[in-house]
Amino acid sequence: MFGRSKGDALPLPSSCSISWRQMPAIAPDNSFLAKQDVVSRPLEKGALLVDLSSGDCWELNQVGAAIWDSLIAGKTVTETVDGLSAVHKISRAIIEADAIKLCESLVTAGLLVLTKRRRNA
């Protein structure tokens, strides 16, 4: 779903000091905003994300692009998964796991900003 255009593994920027313990857990009711300096452009089979502040580029496949578009339109992970599971013949559990994994990657890369966290009961 998510990969650098250069085919490399997704590294954290050298200025990033986040650790996995600091990374917020992504929950199904989370919503996100695109980082202000990130633009996306559709491709024939996905989307290209460009961080204008760093010049880094990432490429998403069609499902990743659909997840990105839904999230930056203000939908939660659950709403995004519901929409995709209605269109694709893939189990909802697999789509949700993939969507959460992509969200974690996009937040870690600094492309998405978590705007709503699950409330603790």
DAJO-V648389 format. One record per helix or strand of 2 or more residues. SS is the DSSP state (alpha for helix, beta for strand). FROM is the first residue (numbers start at 1). LEN is the number of residues. If there is no record, write none. Layout:
ss:SS from:FROM len:LEN
ss:SS from:FROM len:LEN
This chain:
ss:beta from:2 len:3
ss:beta from:31 len:4
ss:beta from:38 len:6
ss:beta from:46 len:6
ss:beta from:57 len:4
ss:alpha from:62 len:11
ss:alpha from:77 len:11
ss:alpha from:92 len:17
ss:beta from:112 len:5
